[in-house]
Amino acid sequence: MKSRAKFYHAGCPVCLAAEKLLTDAVDRARYDVEVIHLGQTASRITEADREGVRSVPALVLDGQVFHINHGADLAQVRAAAAGTSA
């Protein structure tokens, strides 16, 4: 049975570069990888927060969060989605 991997990002250049590298590197025989662009699916920001994501890009493997090369705080992503400033 495969484990689930979630890659959260906001579409910034740092996030897109990390997405490319990580999705190419993850062993697809072991992990089903879901890429979640929070800039396009703001409804999933609360989910990311519940999983422990504090900044993007971030990879969640087996419930453990790995923050990668800080692109934006989750609060900034939430504010941008709401049309306000953090």
ChimeraX attribute file (.defattr): number of C-alpha atoms within 10 A of each C-alpha:
attribute: neighborCount
match mode: 1-to-1
recipient: residues
	/A:1	7
	/A:2	10
	/A:3	13
	/A:4	15
	/A:5	22
	/A:6	19
	/A:7	24
	/A:8	25
	/A:9	27
	/A:10	26
	/A:11	18
	/A:12	15
	/A:13	10
	/A:14	17
	/A:15	22
	/A:16	15
	/A:17	12
	/A:18	20
	/A:19	21
	/A:20	10
	/A:21	10
	/A:22	14
	/A:23	15
	/A:24	10
	/A:25	9
	/A:26	13
	/A:27	11
	/A:28	14
	/A:29	9
	/A:30	12
	/A:31	16
	/A:32	14
	/A:33	20
	/A:34	14
	/A:35	13
	/A:36	20
	/A:37	20
	/A:38	20
	/A:39	18
	/A:40	12
	/A:41	11
	/A:42	17
	/A:43	12
	/A:44	15
	/A:45	21
	/A:46	13
	/A:47	11
	/A:48	23
	/A:49	13
	/A:50	10
	/A:51	13
	/A:52	16
	/A:53	22
	/A:54	18
	/A:55	23
	/A:56	29
	/A:57	29
	/A:58	25
	/A:59	24
	/A:60	20
	/A:61	15
	/A:62	11
	/A:63	13
	/A:64	12
	/A:65	18
	/A:66	17
	/A:67	18
	/A:68	14
	/A:69	13
	/A:70	13
	/A:71	18
	/A:72	17
	/A:73	16
	/A:74	22
	/A:75	15
	/A:76	16
	/A:77	22
	/A:78	19
	/A:79	13
	/A:80	15
	/A:81	17
	/A:82	10
	/A:83	9
	/A:84	10
	/A:85	11
	/A:86	11
